[in-house]
Amino acid sequence: MTAAWSRHGVPGGTVARLDRRSVEPVDEDEDFRDWLTGLPNRAAFRRRLGRLLDEAAGGGPSVSVVVLGIDRFAAVGPELGHRVAARMLVHVAGQLVARVPPPHEVASLGNGEFAVLVTGDVAEVVSTAIAVDVIRALQAPMTVSGRPVRVRARAGITSTRPGQGVDTVLENAYAALALTQR
């Protein structure tokens, strides 16, 4: 099993990859990267989740998924400008990268949504702690063009069960996210 954590291309951050037990090539193919944040994208996330589910089915560590959504993100561009929307995405990506410890992994799913893959014996507990920490961190306003902008986010968390596929896990995470709508 490879325990990997990626910190890719978040502006102002560092670019690094830490592999704990084995060397696995990093997909630098732009088809698997979010162009704005540099994080793995939805396709990379789905592929990695599939691998982790296969490992879990073979007795590997348990897996939980956190899907984090920025509230009203679709309205940010038209209301505040696309530059603000882009800065918001980069800000959220930076907060996630800073707060998600190895061996857990962060991805950008697009449209103001991010995901965290959490693995280990206490994945359910850790995923909840990560979600709470990130949401609290995002409550502090970010500054764009000299003015404060608040980011509100919510999270849906699901723990996987033996035999579940990628689609089922994502459906469950999105269903949990939908339950948090205000």
C-alpha positions as CSV (number, residue, x, y, z in Angstrom):
1,M,0.0,0.0,0.0
2,T,1.2,3.5,-0.8
3,A,0.5,6.2,1.7
4,A,0.9,9.4,-0.3
5,W,0.1,13.0,0.3
6,S,0.3,15.6,-2.4
7,R,0.9,19.3,-2.0
8,H,0.8,20.5,-5.6
9,G,1.0,23.9,-7.0
10,V,-1.0,25.9,-4.6
11,P,0.2,29.5,-5.2
12,G,2.4,30.7,-2.3
13,G,2.9,27.1,-1.2
14,T,5.4,24.5,-1.9
15,V,5.2,21.7,-4.4
16,A,6.1,18.3,-2.8
17,R,5.0,14.7,-2.7
18,L,5.6,12.4,0.2
19,D,5.5,8.7,-0.3
20,R,5.8,6.8,2.9
21,R,6.3,3.1,1.9
22,S,6.9,2.9,-1.8
23,V,7.7,5.0,-4.8
24,E,4.7,5.8,-7.0
25,P,5.1,8.0,-10.0
26,V,3.3,11.3,-9.7
27,D,0.8,12.0,-12.5
28,E,2.0,15.3,-13.8
29,D,-0.4,14.9,-16.8
30,E,-2.6,18.0,-16.9
31,D,-5.6,15.7,-17.5
32,F,-5.3,14.8,-13.8
33,R,-4.6,18.3,-12.3
34,D,-6.9,21.2,-11.6
35,W,-5.4,24.0,-13.6
36,L,-6.1,26.7,-11.0
37,T,-5.1,25.0,-7.7
38,G,-2.7,22.5,-9.0
39,L,-4.5,19.8,-6.9
40,P,-5.4,16.4,-8.3
41,N,-8.7,16.8,-10.1
42,R,-11.9,14.7,-10.1
43,A,-10.5,12.1,-12.5
44,A,-7.4,11.6,-10.4
45,F,-9.5,11.5,-7.3
46,R,-11.8,8.8,-8.7
47,R,-8.8,6.7,-9.8
48,R,-7.1,7.0,-6.4
49,L,-10.4,6.3,-4.5
50,G,-10.8,3.2,-6.7
51,R,-7.3,2.0,-5.7
52,L,-7.9,2.6,-2.0
53,L,-11.3,0.7,-2.2
54,D,-9.5,-2.2,-3.8
55,E,-6.9,-2.2,-1.0
56,A,-9.5,-1.9,1.7
57,A,-11.4,-4.9,0.2
58,G,-8.1,-6.9,0.4
59,G,-7.7,-6.1,4.1
60,G,-6.1,-2.7,3.7
61,P,-7.0,0.4,5.8
62,S,-10.5,1.7,5.9
63,V,-11.4,4.8,3.8
64,S,-13.6,7.8,4.5
65,V,-14.3,10.6,2.0
66,V,-15.0,14.2,2.9
67,V,-16.6,16.4,0.2
68,L,-16.3,20.1,1.0
69,G,-18.5,22.5,-0.9
70,I,-18.2,26.3,-0.9
71,D,-21.7,27.8,-0.2
72,R,-23.2,29.7,-3.1
73,F,-20.0,29.3,-5.1
74,A,-21.9,29.6,-8.4
75,A,-23.0,33.1,-7.4
76,V,-19.5,34.3,-6.4
77,G,-18.3,35.0,-10.0
78,P,-21.3,37.0,-11.1
79,E,-21.7,38.9,-7.8
80,L,-18.1,39.5,-6.8
81,G,-16.2,38.9,-10.1
82,H,-14.3,35.9,-11.4
83,R,-11.0,37.0,-10.0
84,V,-12.5,36.8,-6.5
85,A,-14.0,33.4,-7.3
86,A,-10.5,32.2,-8.5
87,R,-8.8,33.6,-5.4
88,M,-11.4,31.9,-3.2
89,L,-10.7,28.5,-4.8
90,V,-7.0,29.0,-4.3
91,H,-7.6,30.1,-0.7
92,V,-9.7,27.0,0.1
93,A,-7.2,24.7,-1.6
94,G,-4.4,26.3,0.5
95,Q,-6.4,25.8,3.7
96,L,-7.0,22.2,2.9
97,V,-3.4,21.5,2.0
98,A,-2.3,23.1,5.2
99,R,-4.7,21.2,7.4
100,V,-4.8,17.7,5.8
101,P,-1.9,15.7,7.2
102,P,-0.2,12.7,5.6
103,P,-1.2,10.1,4.5
104,H,-4.6,11.7,3.6
105,E,-5.1,13.3,0.2
106,V,-6.8,16.4,-1.1
107,A,-8.4,16.9,-4.6
108,S,-10.3,19.6,-6.4
109,L,-13.6,18.3,-7.8
110,G,-14.4,21.5,-9.6
111,N,-17.3,24.0,-9.2
112,G,-16.3,25.0,-5.7
113,E,-16.0,21.5,-4.4
114,F,-13.0,19.7,-2.9
115,A,-12.5,16.2,-1.6
116,V,-10.3,14.6,1.1
117,L,-9.4,10.9,1.1
118,V,-8.9,9.7,4.7
119,T,-7.4,6.3,5.3
120,G,-6.6,4.4,8.5
121,D,-8.1,2.6,11.4
122,V,-9.9,5.7,12.7
123,A,-10.7,7.2,9.3
124,E,-14.3,8.2,10.4
125,V,-13.0,10.1,13.4
126,V,-10.1,11.7,11.5
127,S,-12.4,12.8,8.6
128,T,-14.7,14.5,10.9
129,A,-11.9,16.3,12.7
130,I,-10.4,17.4,9.3
131,A,-13.8,18.7,8.1
132,V,-14.4,20.7,11.3
133,D,-10.9,22.1,11.3
134,V,-11.1,23.3,7.7
135,I,-14.6,24.8,8.1
136,R,-13.4,26.7,11.2
137,A,-10.3,28.0,9.4
138,L,-12.4,29.2,6.5
139,Q,-14.5,31.3,8.8
140,A,-11.8,33.9,9.0
141,P,-12.3,36.4,6.2
142,M,-9.8,36.4,3.3
143,T,-8.7,39.7,1.8
144,V,-9.3,40.3,-1.9
145,S,-8.4,43.7,-3.4
146,G,-8.1,45.2,0.1
147,R,-11.6,44.1,1.2
148,P,-12.6,41.1,3.4
149,V,-14.5,38.3,1.8
150,R,-16.0,35.5,3.8
151,V,-15.9,31.9,2.7
152,R,-18.7,29.6,4.0
153,A,-18.4,25.9,3.4
154,R,-20.0,22.7,4.4
155,A,-18.9,19.1,4.4
156,G,-20.4,15.7,3.7
157,I,-18.6,12.7,5.1
158,T,-19.0,9.1,4.3
159,S,-17.2,6.0,5.4
160,T,-16.9,3.2,2.9
161,R,-18.2,-0.4,3.3
162,P,-16.8,-3.5,1.7
163,G,-17.9,-4.0,-1.9
164,Q,-18.8,-0.3,-2.5
165,G,-17.6,1.2,-5.8
166,V,-16.4,4.7,-6.5
167,D,-19.8,5.9,-7.7
168,T,-21.6,4.6,-4.6
169,V,-19.1,6.3,-2.3
170,L,-19.4,9.6,-4.1
171,E,-23.2,9.4,-4.1
172,N,-23.1,8.8,-0.3
173,A,-20.7,11.7,0.2
174,Y,-22.9,14.1,-1.9
175,A,-26.0,12.9,-0.1
176,A,-24.3,13.8,3.2
177,L,-23.3,17.2,1.8
178,A,-26.9,17.8,0.7
179,L,-28.1,17.2,4.2
180,T,-26.0,20.1,5.4
181,Q,-27.6,22.7,3.2
182,R,-28.8,25.8,5.1
